[in-house]
Amino acid sequence: MTATIKLGQLAEFLGATLSGDGEKEITGLATLQEAGPAQLSFLANPQYRKYLVDCQAGAVLLKAADAEAYAGDALIVADPYLAYARISHLFDPKPKAQAGVHPSAVIAADAQVDPAASIGPFAVIESGARIAAGVTIGAHCFIGARCEIGEGGWLAPRVTLYHDVRIGKRVVIQSGAVLGGEGFGFANEKGVWQKIAQIGGVTIGDDVEIGVNTAIDRGALADTVIGNGVKLDNQIQIAHNVQVGDHTAMAACVGISGSTKIGKHCMLAGGVGLVGHIDICDNVFLTGMTMVTHSITEPGAYSSGTAMQPAAEWRKSAARIRQLDDLARRLRQLEKRVGDVTPGGNASSDG
């Protein structure tokens, strides 16, 4: 179902300054290049400013400086991208689940399910689990023994929670995610691996989002902990006993080894890898594919590896890297010879 909202109502919702017709009806959102007369767009990145000239949008979210030169209707805000984020939920076509339990769901007799929760087809809820009001559990979800899901949570179809997973309020978990799987813990006995029971759980804070096919393993002893407001993209691996601080965000395919602690307000770009048993302080940004092998104690941006080059150039660079040890050895020999010729490190004045 398409929402229809007047431009003046959107301005009031955002606390924006309206420039144009407040009665104009807006039915959706689109990019500057694709928006039509009934759609709202936004300019957040200066590189897209060139599209404003021919933009056909019914209105555009703009900063005051950009609005001065724009002839069309606009909502003037301090941060167009943030305004777009807030307004996007008004036009979200995602179906809203109705409260109640589907007849095919299997729920343990002692599980507690609030009447205002929605339990989808073929969901399984085991003994001692507690599901709060406003929670949506999609089709074929599995909720293990003694799990807790706080108010307003949303689990897409086929989410798996092993036993003793505790989830805060308003948490979103996408399909295929597995929380509470057994951590990768083994002791070596004369070349034979002996399994270590993973007796901890998983604790998830409020307002967390967990992407498709992301795995968060249970703790070996204490819980694996994900703080409030953490955002996890698709296909992330978080090993046992990892701790992630509040409002940290990770892009797809990040891998975090066991017992690593990550601070608050960190950002990990795609494909970042962290070894185990290290600490990352608050406000750290790790660029894509960075391999972190030791603790980080100072906020800032960190990178590793080499950036893309044309293949022929990369092969030359790789060859030079293999020669670095030899070059360093030859440089030390040269420095020694220079030192022998000019004792005390003073350059000779002889011609």
N, C-alpha and C positions, 0 to 999 in steps of 0.2 A: 504493500500500500504506500502510495506517494504522499508525503507530508506537504501541506501548503501553508506557508507562514508569511505574513506581511513583513516588508522590509523594516517598517517602524517597530514591529514587535521584536525583530532580531536585534535592532539597535538598542532597544530597552534591555533585552536579555544580556547583551554584551557590555552595556554601559558605554556604547560607542556614540560618536557624533554622526548624525545622519546628514548626508548631502544628497538630496534628491527626493523622490516620491515615496513617502512612507507607506502609501497604500499599495505599492507594487507587490505582487504575489511572487514568492520564491518557492520553487518546488524541488530544488536539489542543488548539488554542488558540483563543480567541474573546474578543470584547469583553465588558465587564461586563453589557451589556444582553442579549447573545445567547448567552452561554456556558451550556452544559448541565452535568449532573452528572459527566460524564467529561472535562470540559475545564478548562483552566487559563486564568485571566484575570489582569489586572494593573490597578493604579491608579497612573497616573503624573501625571495632570493633576487638580488639586484640583476643577475644575469637574465632574468625573464622580463625585465622592465620594457624591453623592446616590443613585447607582445601586447602591451597596453594600448598602443595606437589603434590596432585593428580588433581589439577585444569586443566580442558581441555579448558579453555577460550582462544580465539584468542589473547587477551591482558587483562591486569589488571591495574586498577588505584591503584598506590601504593605510600606510602611515601618513601623517599630515603633510610631509614634504612631497610625497608622490601624488597626493590628492589635489594639490594646487594646480597641477598641469593636466589633470584628468577631467574630461568633459562629461563623462557618464555619472550615473548614480554610484555612491560610495558609502561605506561605513568606515569611519576614520577611527583607528585604534592605535595603541602604542606598539602592539606586537601582532601583526596579521596572522602569523602562523599559530600562535597560541589561541587567538580568536577563532581561527578555523578549527582547531582541535576541539574547542568547547562546543562550537556550533554543529560539528559533524554528528554528534549523538542525536540531534533533533531530526536528522534525515536518515538515520540508520535503519535499513529495511529488515534487519535481523528479526525473525519471528520471536514473539514473546511467549514463553511457556506458561500454560495455565497451572495453577496450584492443584495438587492432587497426585495420586500414585497410579501409574498405569497398571492394569490388571496383570500384565506379564512380568512385572518386577518381582524380585524375590527379596524379602526383607525379614531379617531375623526377628524373633518375637520380642527380644529385649532391646532392639535398636530404637532410638528415639528420633522420630521424623516429625518436624513441625508441620502442622496442617497447611501452613502457607508456603511450604516447599513444593517443588515439582520434581517428580521421579519418573524418568522416561521408560520406554519399553525395554524389557530384558535387563534392566539394571539389577545389580546384586549389592545388597547392603548387609554386612555381616554383624555378628553379635557385638553389642556394646557401642556401636557407632552412634554418633549424634549429629543430626542434620538440622541446622537452624532455619529460621524463617527467611523466605525469599530466595532460598538456594535453588538453583536449577541443576539437576543431574541428568545428563543426556542419555540417549539410548546406549545400552551395552556397557555402561560404566561399571566398574567394580570398586566398591568401597570396603576396605578390609576391616577386621575387628578393631574396635576401640578408636577408630578414626573420628575426628571432629572437623566439621566444616562450618565456618562462621557465617553470619547473616549476609545475604546478598551475593553469595558465591555463585559462579557459573562454570559448570564443567561441560565441555563439548562431548559429543558421543565418543565412546571408547577410551575414556581416561581410566587409568588404573592407579588406585591407592592401595599399597600394601598395608599391613596392620600398623597401628600406632603412628599415623600421620595426622598432625594437628595443623589445621589451616585457619587463618584469621578471616576477617570480614572482607567482603567485596573482592575476593580473589578470582581471577579468570584463568582457567586451564584449558588449553587447546587439545584437540584429538591426538591420541597416541602417546601423550605424556605419561611417564611412569614415575611415581613418587614412592620412595620407600623400598626400592629394590635392594637386594643384598649388596653391600659394599665389597670391593675387590680386596679381600683380606685373606692371606695365606701365610703359613709358616713353613719354612723349608727344613725337612728332616732327611738328611743324607740324600738330597736330590729329589725327594718326593714332597709334593706340596700338600700340607695339611690345612684344611679349611678352618678359618676362625669364625665363630658365630658372631653375627652382627646384631647385637642386642639393643642398640639405640634406636631412635626413631627419626622422624623428620618434623621440624617445626617451621611453618611458613607464616610470615607476618600479615598485616592488613594491606590491601590495595596492591597485591602482587599480581603480575601477569606472567604466565608460563607458556611458552610456545609449543608448536607441534613437535612431537617426538623428542621432547627434552626429557632427560633422565636425571633425577636427584636421588642419590643413594642414601640409605639409612646409615646412621652412625654405628661405628663398631661398639662404642660404649655410650658416650653422650650423643645427643641428637645432632644431625646436620641442620644448620639454621640459616634460613633466608629471611632477611630483615624486612621491615615495612617499606612499601613502595618500590620494591625491586622489580625490574622488567627484564625478562629472559626471552630471547628470540627462539627460533626453531633449532632443533638438533644440537642442543647444548648438553654436555656431560659434566655433572657436578658430583664429585666422589664423596666417599664417607667422611663425616666430621668436618666438612668445609663450613666456614662461616662467611656469609655475605652481608655487608653492612647496608643500612637503610639507603634507599633511592639510588642504588647502583644499577647500571644497565649493561647488558651484554648482547652483542649481535650474534648471528648464527654461527654454529660450529665451534664455539669456544669449548675448551677442555680444561677442567680444573682438577688437579690431583688431590689426593686425600690430605686432610688436616690443614689445608691452606686457609688463611684468614684474609678476607678482602674488606677494605674499609668502606666508609660511606661516600656517596656521590662519586663513585668511580665509573668510568666508561671503558668497556672492553670491546674493541672492534672485531669484525669477523675473523674466525680462525685463530684467535689468540690461544696460546697454551701456557699453563702454569705448572711447574713441578710441585711436589707435595711439601708440606711442612714449612712454608714460607709465609711471611706477612706482607700485605700491601696496605700502605697507609691511605688515609682519606684523600679524595680529589686527585686521583691518578687517572690519566688517559693512556691507554695502550692501543697503538695503531694496529691495523690489520696484520695478522699472521705473526705478531710478535711472540717470541719464545722467552718466557720469564724464568730464569734459573736461580734467582736469589731474591731475597726480600727487598722491597722498595720502601725507603723511610722518608723520602721527600716528595711532596706533591709535584705534579707536572706531567708532561707528555713523554712517553718512552716508545722506542721502536727497536726492531732488530731485523736482520736479514738485508737483502738487497732489493732495490726496486726494479720494476720491469725495464728491460732493454730489448732492442731488436736482437734476435737469436745470435747473429754473428758477433755482435758487440759483447753479448753476455758470455759467449764462449771465450773471447779474449780476456774478459775480466776474470773469469774463473781460472784461466791459465795463469794469470798474474797473481791471483790469490795463492795458488799452489807454490809460487816462487817466493813468497814473502819471507819464509824462514831463511832461504838461501841469501836473499837480498839483505836481510838483517845481519846475518853472519858476515857477509862481505863488507857491510857498512862498519861493523865493529872493528874489523881488521884494518880498514882504511883509517878510521879514527885513531887506532893505535899507532899506525905508521906516522900520521900527522903529529901525534903527540910526541913520538920519538924525535921527529925533526925539529919541533918547536917545543922544547921543555917548558913546563908550566902553563901550557895552553896559549902562550902568546905568539901571535903570528910573526914570522921573520920579516925584518925590514930590508933584508938584502934583495938586490935586484936580480 
